[in-house]
Amino acid sequence: MNFKQPLTIMRKELSGYFTTPIAYIVITVFLVITGWFFFSTFFLYNQAELRGFFQLLPLVLSFVVPAVTMRLFSEEKHSGSFEILMTLPVSASDVVLGKLLAGAAFVALMLAPTLSYAVSAALVGSLDPGPVIGGYLGALLLGLAFSAAGVFASSLTRNQIVAFIVGLVICLTLTLIDKFLFFLPAPLQSAIEYMGADFHFRNISRGIIDSRDIVYFLSLAAVAFIGTVRMLEERR
Amino acid sequence: MISVNNVSKFYGDFRAVNDISFVIRRGEITGLLGPNGAGKTTTLRMLTCYLPPDAGRISVGDHLVDAEPLEVKRMIGYLPESAPLYADMMVRDYLSYVGSLRGVDDDSRLHDIAAMCGIGEVMHKNIGELSKGYRQRVGLAHAMMHDPEILILDEPTSGLDPNQIVEIRKLIKEIGKKKTVILSTHILSEVEATCDRVIIIDHGRIVADSRTAELKSAAGGAMRLTVRAKGADFSLLTSRLADIPGVQSVEPLDDAEGLAAAAVRGEGGADIRPAVFAAVRDSGWELYEMATERETLEHVFRRLTRGGEDEL
């Protein structure tokens, strides 16, 4: 596979975020919410760690990522530029990969300022680097998987609001699925827990980098990627 | 260059394109002409690999559209109807984006294409801020960015003012000297003004396919007269005129002044004017008007796309 076309599309989408107010609004909202959750408990626990921040991250990303990705296909379908895009010499998988990577890169850029939380924690106490590194790696993987889900939701409809809600439902389900399991028999519980994104994110953000968790996020992204490519090819 | 063999396309039960076949040769400007909803856009979308045909074969150059879509897309420059470009992108950024997807992202090409399409002064504006005429030109620039062998334009002049239409047509003619151009339109004068060849489609079928000049001369033989006379009632007028040798048909026309009026069509090259005048004079009516027009492409189009009835 040639990566030139996906990367060109990714660059275009990413710079598209920053030439309109979307990027600045989303990043501001994200930083305000996560900043508040981080600092409101930081001095209470009197421990140099980012647990409060990472604990809440899957839930916050469930809202933020679909808001970022909702326009990626819906807007093109709505304005008709989709026809132009698909008659350029690009394949459906080039287009989907480019857009998905743009979403993931946006999440990475959005997370970058939160490194200052880690820095401030390290300044006031002795910060254990393991959970921080694991947490950021997990956050990037989670961002990739949620972006893929959001891009899939966006390919279903030409209405951005619908795309946002569908994406939100997918991401929230993945995040919260293991919170509703108390009434199920135990063997089923662990199977369903394994499907939840939050479970894997918790593992990885403890600083234990297990290949199973990485495989989980990558396969989630792959499934959504394939589904989106199918959606584009089925438009006929 | 392009060959379309027995191609059909369905939307559910609706047959948008019904078993059409045609061949487009290198270096021609071909007009795809038809009323709205005839299947022009669907046909173009199949040529450009946006929609796959449900039946039949389309090949562009040596490539089949469903087997090698990327090769086909590389050969074609396509501008969809009403140029749906990214509104919040700057013209320059947009063209260099298209250029890099097309593999031609050098600045000199960007400069040349901007000069050719006359968009040099709007390169730093957002596409959404442009007037319709400029947007259409940016669309043309987008389609010609990679200097394609085939240029496909869907209703390139729709929504433009008369001056812009003339400019765009001039540009298309200029391009057509070197390239193969296919454009769709429902405006006849556009075909007469720009195209070497015309394919008329209606209800998804091809009803005519010939050189523009041939179609015109085929149409040009017949003569139409509009006759208005006082003192006659319509049925009498019709029967008298229909009796004249060389008259093919007589149809009623409305008249605001209370005159009897009819449209008379002659056969072939016959000049029916003296006989019509004589018929009116001999009946004792007063002839108020007798206007002549040669049959134009417009009449041919109406006849072909309305199942034979000519209602002008």
Interface residues (C-beta under 8 A of the other chain):
Chain A: Q5 T8 I9 K12 S15 G16 T19 T20 S79 G80 S81 E83 I84 M86 T87 L88 P89 V90 S91 R236
Chain B: R45 T48 C49 Y50 L51 P52 P69 L70 K73 R74 I76 Y78 P80 S82 P84 L85 Y86 A87 D88 M89 D93 Y97 V98 S100 L101 R102 H142
